[in-house]
Amino acid sequence: MQITLAGQGEALLLLHGFPDSAKLWRKMIPGLVDAGFQVIAPDQRGFGETTAPAKVADYSIDRIAVDAIALLDTLGIERAGLVGHDWGAVIGWRLAADHPERFSGFVALSVGHPKATLRAGFRQKLKSWYFLLFLLRGIGEAVVRAADFKALGWMTRQDPEMVNWRRDLSRPGRLTAGMNWYRANIAALSKADFPPARIPVLGLIGSADVALGTEQMRDSADYADVSFRCEVIEGAGHWLPLSAAAAIEPKIVGFLKSVR
């Protein structure tokens, strides 16, 4: 596993999602270090410079959550703050439910609790249409890769990060690895038994998120046993750590310092 480590102080684990790597956090790491955190930002399975297993099952939520706990164990860290974006937020919700003793608080960026997303209604289902494409093995890859990743650019509204995504996903097996996160977990996300968080949670979502509506984040309050607060970042899109770093960083720092 490739890991970015920076700073000293209270440990803070940052988990990215699709189609990113630890580079997602590059604009926030200096500020988080200055705020007194030791930042731990891994490239998760299949992304960045971390290995990409071939089997779909290797990308299950439970297995990737084990990666996070194993990383803390390897570094000798008993307790940390937790921030997750996109699929990293889904992993964060699982960690906040299953390992409350290891985390002081959790900041969910863009993605609310899976049960809240599941019940969010027809508008959210329309926003999640790309799930169906990614589930089609071979077809999903062909569509997204065609014409130099033109479809991915359209789906992400030509986000400036496309230059990094295109380079990373062009490597052999990496686009399939990213889509395998969807293929391995669609059944689990569709079930009604995803457990609630057992640590304090702060949910942050952009009002212009292309993939997720604010409702699914606000309704996550129903699946947080300790405490939950939701804030909408007006005008911000999906990739908050890149496009809204200055807005969300003080919120993250303030929340984590209040619960540690």
C-alpha positions in Angstrom: 0.0 0.0 0.0 1.3 3.4 -1.0 0.9 6.0 1.8 1.3 9.7 2.2 2.5 10.6 5.7 2.8 14.2 6.9 3.0 16.1 10.2 3.0 15.2 13.9 0.2 15.2 16.4 -3.2 13.5 16.5 -3.5 10.9 13.8 -5.9 11.7 10.9 -6.8 9.0 8.4 -7.9 10.3 4.9 -9.7 7.9 2.6 -10.3 8.8 -1.1 -12.8 7.3 -3.5 -13.2 6.8 -7.3 -11.4 7.7 -9.5 -8.9 9.3 -7.2 -5.8 8.5 -5.2 -4.2 10.2 -2.2 -3.5 13.1 -4.5 -7.1 14.1 -3.8 -5.9 15.6 -0.4 -2.9 17.6 -1.7 -4.6 21.0 -1.2 -5.6 20.2 2.4 -2.6 18.3 3.8 -0.5 21.4 4.6 -3.4 23.1 6.5 -4.2 19.9 8.4 -0.5 19.5 9.4 -0.4 23.2 10.5 -3.5 22.5 12.6 -1.6 19.8 14.5 -2.6 16.6 12.8 -0.4 13.7 11.6 -2.0 13.0 8.2 -2.2 9.5 6.9 -3.5 9.3 3.3 -3.2 5.9 1.6 -3.8 5.1 -2.0 -6.7 2.6 -1.6 -6.9 -0.8 -3.3 -6.6 -0.5 -7.1 -5.9 3.3 -7.1 -2.7 5.3 -7.3 0.4 3.3 -6.6 -1.3 0.6 -4.5 -1.7 -2.9 -6.0 -4.8 -3.8 -7.9 -6.1 -7.3 -7.2 -7.8 -9.0 -10.1 -10.8 -10.5 -8.3 -14.0 -8.4 -7.8 -14.5 -9.8 -4.3 -11.2 -8.2 -3.3 -12.9 -4.8 -3.4 -15.6 -5.5 -0.9 -16.3 -2.9 1.7 -15.4 -5.2 4.5 -12.0 -6.1 3.0 -11.1 -2.5 2.4 -12.2 -1.5 5.9 -9.8 -4.2 7.1 -7.0 -2.4 5.1 -7.6 0.8 7.1 -7.5 -0.9 10.5 -4.4 -2.9 9.4 -2.7 0.4 8.4 -3.3 1.9 11.8 -2.1 -1.2 13.5 1.1 -1.2 11.4 1.8 2.5 12.3 1.1 1.8 16.0 -1.9 4.2 16.1 -4.6 3.3 18.5 -7.1 6.1 17.7 -7.4 8.6 14.9 -9.7 11.1 13.3 -11.3 9.9 10.1 -12.3 11.7 6.9 -13.6 10.0 3.8 -14.7 11.2 0.4 -16.9 9.3 -2.2 -16.1 5.5 -1.7 -13.8 6.6 1.1 -16.8 8.0 2.9 -18.6 4.6 2.4 -15.6 2.9 4.0 -15.7 5.6 6.7 -19.3 4.8 7.6 -18.4 1.1 8.0 -15.4 1.9 10.2 -17.5 4.3 12.3 -20.0 1.5 12.8 -17.7 -1.4 13.4 -14.6 0.1 15.0 -15.8 3.1 17.2 -12.9 2.4 19.6 -10.4 3.3 16.9 -11.8 6.7 15.8 -12.6 9.9 17.6 -14.9 11.3 14.9 -15.8 10.9 11.3 -16.2 13.5 8.5 -18.2 12.2 5.6 -17.6 14.2 2.4 -20.3 14.0 -0.3 -21.6 10.5 0.5 -24.1 10.0 3.3 -24.9 6.8 5.1 -25.8 4.1 2.6 -29.3 3.6 4.0 -30.0 7.3 3.7 -28.8 7.2 0.1 -30.9 4.1 -0.6 -34.1 5.8 0.6 -33.3 9.3 -1.0 -35.8 8.9 -3.7 -36.1 9.1 -7.5 -33.9 12.2 -8.0 -31.0 10.4 -6.3 -31.5 7.3 -8.4 -31.3 9.5 -11.5 -28.0 11.0 -10.2 -26.7 7.4 -9.6 -27.3 6.2 -13.2 -23.6 5.6 -13.8 -23.7 2.7 -11.3 -25.6 0.7 -13.9 -22.9 1.4 -16.5 -20.0 0.5 -14.2 -21.6 -2.8 -13.3 -21.4 -4.0 -16.9 -18.0 -5.8 -17.1 -16.1 -4.9 -20.2 -18.8 -2.6 -21.5 -18.4 -0.1 -18.7 -14.6 0.0 -19.3 -15.1 0.4 -23.1 -17.6 3.3 -22.8 -15.5 5.2 -20.2 -12.2 4.7 -22.0 -13.5 5.6 -25.5 -12.2 8.7 -27.2 -9.6 9.4 -24.6 -12.0 9.1 -21.6 -14.5 11.5 -23.2 -17.4 9.9 -21.2 -15.6 10.4 -17.9 -15.0 14.0 -18.7 -18.7 14.5 -19.5 -19.8 12.7 -16.3 -17.5 14.9 -14.2 -18.3 18.1 -16.1 -14.8 18.3 -17.3 -13.3 18.6 -13.9 -9.7 20.0 -13.9 -8.6 16.8 -12.2 -9.3 14.9 -15.5 -5.6 15.1 -16.4 -4.7 13.0 -13.3 -7.6 10.6 -13.7 -6.9 10.0 -17.4 -3.2 9.2 -16.6 -4.0 6.9 -13.7 -6.9 5.0 -15.3 -5.0 4.5 -18.5 -2.6 2.1 -16.8 -3.4 -1.6 -17.4 -6.1 -3.0 -15.1 -6.7 0.3 -13.2 -10.1 1.3 -14.7 -11.4 -2.2 -14.1 -10.1 -2.0 -10.5 -12.0 1.2 -9.9 -15.2 -0.2 -11.3 -14.8 -3.3 -9.2 -15.5 -1.2 -6.2 -19.0 -0.8 -7.6 -19.3 -4.4 -8.7 -18.2 -5.8 -5.4 -20.5 -3.7 -3.2 -23.8 -3.1 -5.1 -25.5 -5.9 -3.2 -24.3 -4.7 0.2 -25.3 -1.1 -0.5 -28.8 -2.3 -1.5 -29.4 -4.1 1.8 -31.3 -2.6 4.7 -28.9 -3.8 7.4 -25.9 -1.4 7.0 -25.1 -0.5 10.6 -25.3 3.1 12.1 -22.2 5.1 13.0 -21.2 4.8 16.7 -19.0 7.9 16.8 -19.8 11.6 16.2 -20.2 12.4 12.5 -20.0 15.6 10.4 -21.4 15.5 6.9 -20.3 18.0 4.3 -21.8 18.1 0.8 -21.7 20.6 -2.1 -25.0 22.0 -3.3 -23.9 21.4 -6.9 -22.7 17.8 -6.5 -23.2 16.0 -9.8 -23.6 12.6 -8.2 -25.4 13.1 -4.9 -28.2 15.2 -3.5 -28.2 17.0 -0.2 -31.1 14.9 1.0 -29.1 11.7 1.4 -26.6 13.5 3.6 -29.1 15.3 5.8 -31.1 12.1 6.3 -27.9 10.4 7.5 -28.8 11.8 10.9 -31.1 8.8 11.3 -28.1 6.5 11.1 -25.7 8.1 13.6 -26.1 6.9 17.1 -23.9 9.5 18.9 -24.3 12.8 17.0 -24.6 14.1 13.5 -24.3 17.5 11.9 -24.8 18.3 8.2 -23.5 21.4 6.4 -24.1 22.2 2.7 -21.3 24.0 0.9 -23.1 26.4 -1.4 -21.9 26.2 -5.1 -19.5 23.4 -4.5 -19.4 20.2 -6.5 -18.5 16.6 -5.8 -14.7 16.9 -5.3 -14.8 19.1 -2.2 -11.1 18.4 -1.2 -10.0 20.0 -4.5 -12.6 22.6 -5.3 -13.6 23.7 -1.9 -10.6 22.9 0.3 -10.5 26.4 1.9 -14.2 26.1 2.8 -14.2 22.6 4.3 -10.8 22.6 6.0 -11.7 24.8 9.0 -15.0 22.8 9.4 -13.1 19.5 9.5 -10.4 20.9 11.9 -13.0 22.4 14.2 -15.1 19.3 14.3 -12.2 16.9 15.0 -10.8 19.1 17.7 -14.2 19.2 19.4 -14.5 15.4 19.6 -11.0 14.3 20.3 
